[in-house]
Amino acid sequence: MTTAVGITATSVLGLALLDAVGLQPGGRVLDVGCGRGDITLAAARRVGRSGLALGVDASLTMLEEARRRAADAGLAHVGFVHADAQTQRFAPLRFDAIVSERGLDAFADPAAGIANLARALRAGSQLAVLSRDDPDAVPAVLTPVGFVDVDVARAHDVGAWIVSARASG
């Protein structure tokens, strides 16, 4: 029973992240720290076959499960990359949105990680991350690398915040 509650909370937070970036059909989204691909698969359904959902994670075991789940769901417009998102060289200006339920937790250097991700976003695109700690720490990392319209919103009643921002340009 405890596991089911955890899954439900994660799904609610993941959907809130996707809502925060305003995914549209045909959009291109990157899910950082995608794990088993829950949010990536939900994003793929939102952007449809004309879009792209790409998940990135440092755990090969988790990615194998995510790939299997995507194949079982028949989602051919979803992909998964085994990499450290903090240093992975993503194609510049490729994505309309970046989401991360793990927030900045996985980054040894959050500022460098966010700067790296910012290069992959098109101007005016959205980024949304979950913060389980100090919600003011995330805007302090986003603003210096050029994110604007930073918004911090309480994420349901789970002691977390969704921080969203728009890539300037």
QUINOR-V328610 format. One record per helix or strand. SS is the DSSP state (~ for helix, > for strand). FROM is the first residue (numbers start at 1). TO is the last residue. If there is no record, write none. Layout:
ss->{SS;SS}
from->{FROM;FROM}
to->{TO;TO}
This chain:
ss->{~;>;~;>;~;>;>;~;>;~;>;>}
from->{2;28;38;52;60;78;95;110;121;135;147;161}
to->{21;32;47;57;73;82;100;120;131;145;154;167}
